[in-house]
Amino acid sequence: MARRREQRRLAILAAAREFAEAEGWPSVTSRRLADAIDYTQPVIYSHFDSMDALIDAVAVEGFGEMADALAQARSGASTPEDALEAVSRAYLRYAEAHPAMYDAMFVRGTGLAFAEAGTLPQLVAGFAEIRAVVQPFAEHPDTLAEVLWASLHGLTMLQRTRRVPGDGEGRLAVLLGLIAS
């Protein structure tokens, strides 16, 4: 019974993500999800209290994926400078490749706790990777990690909305140069 319930939950999350990536979060409705997974709307709500809770669950998956991508990028680097660049590029690549997921993680309102005792491990893991790459360059690595995270998010959003010209390579080089100097 528990296994079947978890399979339904995962099917709901997969369908929500698929609709969001194809058509945006407004396209994700309980009716569409129920039709897609061949269950009723009450089944959706037996797994998630609200559509916002469902989107938060999708975001948690995204945080885990991003943390894995950042960890993999960091593990392949041979110097602190290379790690800083690799993790920054991995962050930007993830955001570009998964815009709806990124929106669920960082743009939409959320009920997820950040920087609190109850913060989920998937959320902590991504920040830990960013913190790890700035630590060699910082007296206060938590603060510098927040600045790098905010800067990467800013680059992501400015490039996505075409508020800045080009692909951001020059901006990223300047940012990384400021951190590593």
Secondary structure by P-SEA (a helix, b strand, c coil): caaaaaaaaaaaaaaaaaaaaacccccccaaaaaaaacccaaaaaaacccaaaaaaaaaaaaaaaaaaaaaaaaaacccaaaaaaaaaaaaaaaaaacaaaaaaccccccccccccccccaaaaaaaaaaaaaaccccccaaaaaaaaaaaaaaaaaaaaaccccccaaaaaaaaaaaaac
